[in-house]
C-alpha cells in the first residue's frame, strides 16, 4: 500500500463519525470504509483486497480511536 493510500484511508477514518465506526460489525465497517475510499479514488481488485486486509488488521485500533474521541 502506498503512503498516499494510507494517508487517504486514515483521513477517511478520522473524519468518520465515531458512532458509525462503533456501531457497525467488522465486515460492515470494512465494507463501508472501502466504499468511502473508492468514492475518492479508483481501486483495482488487488488494491481493494489490500485495503480490506489492512482494515481487518487494524479494527481494534480504529474502534479504540473512535471510543477515545467520544470520551
LOTI-19477 format. One record per residue (C-alpha): residue in one letter; x, y, z. Coordinates in nm, 2 decimals, always signed. Each point is the difference from the previous one (the first is absolute). Layout:
# LOTI-19477
node residu:A; px:X; py:Y; pz:Z .
...
//
This chain:
# LOTI-19477
node residu:X; px:+0.00; py:+0.00; pz:+0.00 .
node residu:X; px:+0.14; py:+0.34; pz:-0.10 .
node residu:X; px:+0.05; py:+0.27; pz:+0.26 .
node residu:X; px:-0.26; py:+0.21; pz:-0.18 .
node residu:X; px:-0.26; py:-0.27; pz:+0.02 .
node residu:X; px:+0.07; py:-0.05; pz:+0.37 .
node residu:X; px:-0.04; py:+0.38; pz:+0.07 .
node residu:X; px:-0.32; py:+0.00; pz:-0.19 .
node residu:X; px:-0.13; py:-0.30; pz:+0.18 .
node residu:X; px:+0.08; py:+0.14; pz:+0.34 .
node residu:X; px:-0.15; py:+0.34; pz:-0.10 .
node residu:X; px:-0.33; py:-0.18; pz:-0.07 .
node residu:X; px:+0.02; py:-0.18; pz:+0.33 .
node residu:X; px:+0.08; py:+0.33; pz:+0.19 .
node residu:X; px:-0.29; py:+0.19; pz:-0.17 .
node residu:X; px:-0.26; py:-0.27; pz:+0.05 .
node residu:X; px:-0.22; py:+0.05; pz:+0.30 .
node residu:X; px:+0.09; py:-0.22; pz:+0.29 .
node residu:X; px:-0.34; py:-0.15; pz:+0.04 .
node residu:X; px:+0.02; py:-0.14; pz:-0.36 .
node residu:X; px:+0.33; py:-0.16; pz:+0.08 .
node residu:X; px:-0.13; py:-0.15; pz:+0.32 .
node residu:X; px:-0.35; py:-0.12; pz:-0.10 .
node residu:X; px:+0.09; py:-0.21; pz:-0.32 .
node residu:X; px:+0.12; py:-0.36; pz:+0.03 .
node residu:X; px:+0.34; py:-0.08; pz:-0.13 .
node residu:X; px:-0.09; py:-0.10; pz:-0.36 .
node residu:X; px:-0.24; py:+0.29; pz:-0.04 .
node residu:X; px:+0.25; py:+0.25; pz:+0.13 .
node residu:X; px:+0.27; py:-0.12; pz:-0.23 .
node residu:X; px:-0.24; py:+0.00; pz:-0.30 .
node residu:X; px:-0.12; py:+0.35; pz:+0.09 .
node residu:X; px:+0.35; py:+0.14; pz:+0.03 .
node residu:X; px:+0.11; py:-0.16; pz:-0.32 .
node residu:X; px:-0.30; py:+0.16; pz:-0.17 .
node residu:X; px:+0.10; py:+0.34; pz:+0.14 .
node residu:X; px:+0.35; py:-0.04; pz:-0.13 .
node residu:X; px:-0.13; py:-0.11; pz:-0.34 .
node residu:X; px:-0.22; py:+0.31; pz:-0.02 .
node residu:X; px:+0.32; py:+0.21; pz:+0.02 .
node residu:X; px:+0.23; py:-0.21; pz:-0.22 .
node residu:X; px:-0.02; py:-0.29; pz:-0.24 .
node residu:X; px:+0.12; py:-0.33; pz:+0.15 .
node residu:X; px:+0.07; py:-0.32; pz:-0.20 .
node residu:X; px:-0.08; py:-0.34; pz:+0.14 .
node residu:X; px:+0.34; py:-0.05; pz:+0.15 .
node residu:X; px:+0.00; py:+0.34; pz:+0.17 .
node residu:X; px:-0.35; py:-0.07; pz:+0.13 .
node residu:X; px:+0.12; py:-0.32; pz:+0.15 .
node residu:X; px:+0.30; py:+0.17; pz:+0.15 .
node residu:X; px:-0.20; py:+0.27; pz:+0.16 .
node residu:X; px:-0.26; py:-0.25; pz:+0.13 .
node residu:X; px:+0.27; py:-0.21; pz:+0.16 .
node residu:X; px:+0.18; py:+0.30; pz:+0.15 .
node residu:X; px:-0.33; py:+0.12; pz:+0.15 .
node residu:X; px:-0.08; py:-0.34; pz:+0.15 .
node residu:X; px:+0.35; py:+0.00; pz:+0.16 .
node residu:X; px:-0.07; py:+0.35; pz:+0.15 .
node residu:X; px:-0.36; py:-0.03; pz:+0.11 .
node residu:X; px:+0.09; py:+0.00; pz:+0.37 .
node residu:X; px:+0.20; py:+0.32; pz:-0.04 .
node residu:X; px:-0.27; py:+0.16; pz:-0.21 .
node residu:X; px:-0.26; py:-0.07; pz:+0.27 .
node residu:X; px:+0.23; py:+0.11; pz:+0.28 .
node residu:X; px:+0.06; py:+0.33; pz:-0.17 .
node residu:X; px:-0.37; py:+0.04; pz:-0.06 .
node residu:X; px:-0.08; py:-0.07; pz:+0.37 .
node residu:X; px:+0.27; py:+0.25; pz:+0.10 .
node residu:X; px:-0.16; py:+0.27; pz:-0.21 .
node residu:X; px:-0.33; py:-0.06; pz:+0.18 .
node residu:X; px:+0.16; py:+0.04; pz:+0.34 .
//
